[in-house]
Every structure is written in C-alpha cells, then in structure tokens.
C-alpha cells in the first residue's frame, strides 16, 4: 500500500539499469570481502602498537561489504546509506591522492576511486536517491 502525500511518483529504473547497478554493488561487496581476507594476515603480523588499529580496519571491511550487499538487495529502500557510503569512499580517495607520498596511498587511492566510481554509477542506475521520497516503494 502506498500513501499519496503529494510527492510525484518515481519511475522505476529500466530493468537492465537496475540489474547492472545491483551487480556493481555485489561486486564491490565481494571485492571488499577479498580485502578483508587479505587484511587478516596484516592484522596478525603487525607490531603491537598498530594491532588495534589494524583490527579495526580489518573488521570494517565486513561492515562495508555488508553495506554494498544491502544496497544490492534493496537499492531504493536505504535512505542515506548510498550517500554515506559515497561520501566516505570519496573522502578516503581524495585523502589518499593528497597524501600520495605515503606508502599505501597510491594503491588506496586507485582502489577507493574504483569503488567510488562504481557506487556512483550504481546510485544513478538504481536511482538510489528515490529512497528519500515519501510514499515510494519498490525494490
């Protein structure tokens, strides 16, 4: 049941666009789980003064993977989640490019740039902004 509150109806994206956007979010989720797996050895072998920071970073991969999977499953029901994810990925991308001289900066910059771009493309394809509209329903 939908409630008419004077907000114009949002048309669903084309089936192909929706499918491509969801696949992109699923791929970002899978890539993040791969990063999680790779990060476990770093966490287990890092010096004591960095172990908590590396553990936090490692476990955060699971959270980010979950966010991408949630968006892949329900792309137009998660108000604010798209924007929060894009903002964080964009922020770390800009920071990594700004700190290019740091050891992990180049790899981080390009990996996070890739997931930022794919997330923005999926946002457009899936019409992620429609989650903000009252009375809009649809997967």
C-alpha positions in Angstrom: 0.0 0.0 0.0 1.4 3.4 -0.9 0.4 6.7 0.6 -0.1 9.7 -1.7 1.5 12.7 0.1 1.8 14.9 -2.9 5.2 13.6 -3.9 5.4 12.7 -7.6 5.8 9.1 -8.3 9.3 8.0 -9.2 9.5 5.7 -12.1 11.5 2.5 -11.6 14.8 2.3 -13.4 14.9 0.2 -16.6 15.4 -3.5 -15.7 18.9 -3.6 -17.3 20.0 -0.5 -15.4 18.7 -1.9 -12.1 20.4 -5.2 -12.7 23.7 -3.6 -13.7 23.6 -1.3 -10.6 22.9 -4.2 -8.3 25.7 -6.3 -9.9 28.1 -3.5 -9.3 27.2 -3.3 -5.7 27.5 -7.0 -5.3 31.0 -6.9 -7.0 32.1 -4.1 -4.6 30.9 -6.3 -1.7 32.8 -9.3 -2.9 35.9 -7.2 -3.6 35.7 -5.9 0.0 35.5 -9.4 1.4 38.6 -10.3 -0.6 40.3 -7.2 1.0 39.1 -8.5 4.4 40.7 -11.9 3.8 43.9 -10.3 2.8 43.9 -7.9 5.7 43.7 -10.7 8.3 47.4 -11.6 7.8 48.4 -7.9 8.2 46.4 -7.7 11.4 48.0 -10.9 12.8 51.6 -9.8 11.9 51.5 -6.1 12.7 53.5 -4.7 15.6 51.8 -4.3 19.0 51.5 -0.6 18.7 49.3 -1.0 15.5 47.4 -4.1 16.2 44.1 -2.5 17.4 44.1 0.0 14.5 44.7 -2.8 12.0 42.0 -5.0 13.7 39.5 -2.1 13.4 40.4 -1.6 9.8 40.2 -5.3 9.0 36.7 -5.7 10.7 35.5 -2.6 9.0 35.8 -4.4 5.6 33.0 -6.7 6.7 30.8 -3.7 7.5 31.5 -2.1 4.1 30.9 -5.4 2.3 27.6 -5.6 4.2 26.6 -2.1 3.1 27.2 -2.9 -0.5 25.3 -6.1 -0.2 22.3 -4.3 1.4 22.3 -1.8 -1.4 22.5 -4.6 -4.0 19.4 -6.3 -2.4 17.3 -3.2 -1.6 18.7 -0.2 -3.5 15.7 2.1 -3.2 14.8 1.5 0.5 18.0 2.6 2.2 17.7 6.3 2.6 21.1 7.9 3.4 23.1 4.7 3.0 24.1 5.4 -0.6 25.2 9.0 0.2 27.0 7.9 3.4 29.0 5.3 1.6 29.8 7.5 -1.4 30.9 10.3 1.0 33.3 8.0 3.0 34.8 6.5 -0.1 35.2 9.8 -1.8 36.8 11.3 1.3 39.4 8.5 1.6 40.1 8.7 -2.1 40.8 12.4 -2.0 42.9 12.0 1.1 44.9 9.2 -0.5 45.6 11.3 -3.6 46.5 14.3 -1.4 49.0 12.1 0.6 50.4 10.4 -2.5 53.9 10.2 -0.9 52.7 7.8 1.9 53.4 4.1 1.4 49.8 2.8 0.9 48.4 6.0 -0.7 48.7 5.0 -4.4 47.0 1.6 -4.0 44.4 3.0 -1.7 43.7 5.9 -4.0 43.0 3.8 -7.0 41.1 1.0 -5.2 38.8 3.5 -3.4 38.5 5.5 -6.6 37.2 2.4 -8.4 34.6 1.6 -5.7 33.6 5.2 -5.5 33.0 5.3 -9.3 31.1 2.0 -9.3 29.0 3.1 -6.4 28.1 6.4 -8.0 27.3 4.6 -11.3 25.1 2.1 -9.4 23.4 5.0 -7.5 22.4 6.6 -10.8 21.4 3.3 -12.5 19.4 2.1 -9.5 18.0 5.6 -8.8 19.3 5.4 -5.2 18.1 8.9 -4.4 14.5 7.7 -4.7 14.8 6.2 -1.2 14.4 9.8 0.1 10.9 10.2 -1.4 7.9 9.6 0.8 5.5 7.0 -0.4 7.9 5.4 -2.8 8.1 1.7 -2.7 9.7 -0.9 -4.8 12.8 -3.0 -4.8 
